[in-house]
Amino acid sequence: MSYPVLTRFSLCFVLMLSACLIFSARADDKDDPFENAIQVSGTGRVSVTPDKADLNLSVEVQAKTAQSARNQAATAMTALIKAVKNQGVADKDIQTRYVSLYPLYAPDTANKVSGYHLANQVTVIVRDISKISDIIDDAVMAGGNAARVQGINLAIDQPDVALSKAREKAFADARAKAEQYAGLANVKLGRVMLISEGGGMPPIPVPFAAMSAMRSKEAADATPVQVGEQEVSVTVNVVFAIKN
């Protein structure tokens, strides 16, 4: 049996290739860009007064016939939308969410229709937060006993300024933590190697009980709506180098 004979050139090539592979493997094990670094996260929070509201209004009608239910609901919703527009709400800020019509069955007989129920809901974007109470009261008065207030969602229309301030606080929080860790480890904090942002501002729904009673013209008090504050938060992850 014969064996392949390695020439001096091929033997040198094999040795060089083996050395390169060993060096590469060791480099992969130790070449960690964050090996001499401090990784921390910081959080910044800013409280802001909401300046916008999404108001869900609807009318619900029951009648003996589908046509009668449709007519009554259309009349109530037309009056409700007119009242909302009279408060300065633009057409683009009023959007129909759903319209449903279904039969009602008598409880004592099988499959016998006793009437019809029609519901029509719209979402109204209120950009002047001071008008929420007036819009609710006028809408309920215009829609009569068919009117419903399904809910309010308060929000911040332009959160950019608040987010900018929250980022400043988040980075300052991260740096303070990194400086503390550097002091505990008896090392010096170096340059920033990485910044990544997380977190955000989730919408906070504010429930409002459904109303069907019409507010009389003589009523002295408007429907109370407390706007309160919302929190804008930002979380940032920062990697600081350790000075040699």
C-alpha positions in Angstrom: 0.0 0.0 0.0 1.3 3.4 -0.9 0.8 6.7 1.0 0.7 10.2 -0.5 3.9 12.0 0.0 3.7 15.6 1.2 6.1 18.0 -0.5 7.9 20.7 1.5 5.6 23.3 -0.1 2.3 21.4 0.7 3.5 20.7 4.2 4.2 24.3 4.9 0.8 25.3 3.4 -1.0 22.8 5.7 0.8 24.1 8.8 0.1 27.7 7.9 -3.6 26.9 7.3 -3.9 25.1 10.7 -2.3 28.1 12.5 -4.7 30.5 10.8 -7.7 28.4 11.8 -6.5 28.2 15.4 -5.9 32.0 15.6 -9.4 32.6 14.1 -11.1 30.4 16.6 -9.3 32.1 19.5 -10.2 35.5 18.1 -13.8 34.6 17.8 -13.8 33.6 21.4 -12.3 36.8 22.7 -13.3 39.4 20.2 -16.2 40.8 22.2 -16.7 44.5 21.6 -18.4 44.9 25.0 -15.9 42.8 27.0 -14.5 45.9 28.8 -17.8 47.8 29.1 -20.6 48.6 31.5 -24.1 48.0 30.2 -27.0 49.7 31.9 -30.6 50.8 31.2 -32.3 54.1 32.2 -35.9 55.2 32.4 -37.2 58.7 32.0 -40.8 59.8 32.8 -42.7 63.0 32.1 -46.3 63.8 33.2 -48.4 65.6 30.6 -52.0 66.9 30.6 -53.9 65.2 27.7 -54.9 67.6 24.9 -57.2 65.3 22.8 -60.0 63.0 23.4 -61.7 60.2 21.4 -65.4 60.2 22.4 -67.6 57.3 21.5 -71.2 58.3 21.0 -74.1 56.1 19.8 -77.9 55.9 19.5 -79.8 52.7 20.2 -83.5 52.2 19.3 -86.0 49.4 19.6 -89.2 49.4 17.5 -91.8 47.1 16.2 -90.5 47.2 12.6 -87.1 47.4 11.1 -88.2 50.5 9.2 -89.4 52.3 12.3 -86.2 51.5 14.2 -84.1 52.8 11.2 -86.1 56.0 11.0 -86.0 56.7 14.8 -82.2 56.0 14.9 -81.5 58.1 11.8 -83.4 61.1 13.3 -81.6 60.8 16.7 -78.1 60.4 15.1 -78.6 63.3 12.7 -79.5 65.5 15.7 -76.6 64.2 17.7 -74.1 64.9 14.9 -75.5 68.3 14.4 -75.1 69.2 18.1 -71.5 67.9 18.0 -70.7 70.0 14.9 -72.2 73.1 16.6 -69.5 72.7 19.2 -66.9 73.2 16.5 -66.0 69.6 15.7 -65.0 69.2 12.0 -66.5 66.6 9.7 -63.1 64.8 9.4 -63.2 64.2 13.2 -66.5 62.4 13.1 -66.4 58.8 11.9 -69.0 56.0 12.0 -67.7 52.9 13.8 -70.6 50.6 13.2 -74.3 50.3 12.3 -76.2 47.1 13.4 -79.8 46.0 13.0 -81.1 42.7 14.4 -84.5 41.2 15.3 -85.7 40.7 18.9 -87.5 37.5 19.8 -90.4 37.1 22.2 -89.3 35.1 25.3 -92.5 33.0 25.4 -92.6 31.9 21.8 -90.1 30.2 19.6 -88.6 32.2 16.7 -91.3 34.9 16.8 -90.0 38.3 16.1 -91.3 40.9 18.6 -89.3 43.9 17.4 -86.0 45.2 16.1 -83.0 46.8 17.6 -80.8 49.3 15.8 -77.5 50.7 17.0 -75.3 53.4 15.4 -72.0 54.4 16.9 -69.7 57.3 15.9 -66.2 58.3 17.2 -65.7 62.0 17.7 -62.2 63.4 18.0 -62.3 66.4 20.4 -59.3 68.6 19.8 -60.4 71.3 22.2 -60.2 69.4 25.5 -62.1 72.1 27.4 -65.3 71.3 25.3 -65.6 67.6 26.3 -68.4 68.2 28.9 -70.4 70.5 26.6 -70.1 68.1 23.7 -71.3 65.2 25.8 -74.2 67.1 27.2 -75.3 68.6 23.9 -75.1 65.2 22.2 -77.2 63.5 24.9 -79.7 66.3 24.8 -80.0 66.2 21.0 -80.1 62.4 20.8 -82.7 62.1 23.5 -83.3 58.8 25.3 -81.7 56.9 22.4 -78.3 58.6 23.0 -75.5 56.7 24.6 -72.0 57.7 25.7 -69.9 54.5 25.3 -66.5 55.8 26.5 -63.7 58.4 26.3 -60.1 57.8 25.5 -57.8 60.7 26.5 -54.5 61.1 24.7 -51.7 63.4 23.9 -51.9 64.8 20.4 -48.3 66.0 20.0 -46.1 63.9 22.4 -42.7 64.8 20.7 -41.8 67.5 23.3 -42.6 65.2 26.2 -40.7 62.3 24.6 -37.7 64.5 24.1 -37.6 65.4 27.8 -38.2 61.8 28.8 -35.2 60.7 26.6 -33.0 63.3 28.5 -34.1 61.9 31.8 -33.6 58.3 30.6 -30.0 58.9 29.5 -29.2 60.8 32.6 -30.5 57.9 34.7 -28.4 55.4 32.6 -25.3 57.5 33.1 -25.8 57.8 36.8 -26.1 54.1 37.1 -23.0 53.5 35.0 -21.0 56.0 37.1 -22.1 54.2 40.3 -21.0 50.8 38.9 -17.7 52.2 37.7 -17.1 53.6 41.2 -18.0 50.3 42.8 -15.6 48.4 40.4 -12.9 51.0 40.9 -12.7 51.8 37.1 -13.2 54.9 35.0 -16.1 55.4 32.7 -15.3 55.9 29.1 -17.1 56.8 25.9 -20.6 55.7 24.9 -20.4 52.6 22.7 -24.1 51.8 22.1 -27.5 53.5 22.6 -30.8 51.7 22.0 -34.2 53.0 22.9 -37.2 51.1 24.1 -40.5 51.8 25.8 -43.3 54.2 24.8 -46.5 55.8 25.7 -49.5 53.4 25.8 -52.9 55.0 25.5 -54.8 55.1 28.8 -58.6 54.7 28.4 -60.8 56.6 30.7 -64.1 54.8 31.1 -67.3 56.8 31.1 -70.6 55.2 32.1 -73.3 54.9 29.4 -76.0 57.5 29.7 -79.5 57.4 28.2 -81.3 60.1 30.2 -81.5 63.5 28.5 -80.1 66.4 30.5 -82.7 69.1 30.9 -82.1 72.7 29.8 -82.6 73.8 33.4 -79.8 71.6 34.7 -77.1 73.7 36.3 -74.2 71.3 36.3 -72.3 70.0 33.2 -71.2 66.4 33.1 -67.9 66.3 35.0 -64.9 65.0 33.1 -61.5 65.0 34.9 -58.7 65.1 32.4 -55.9 64.4 34.9 -52.4 63.6 33.6 -50.7 60.9 31.5 -47.2 59.6 31.8 -44.8 59.6 28.9 -42.0 57.1 29.5 -38.8 56.1 27.6 -36.4 53.3 28.4 -32.8 53.5 27.0 -30.1 50.9 27.0 -26.5 52.3 27.0 -23.1 50.7 26.8 -20.2 52.6 28.3 -16.6 51.7 27.6 -14.2 51.3 30.6 -11.1 53.4 30.3 -7.8 51.5 30.4 
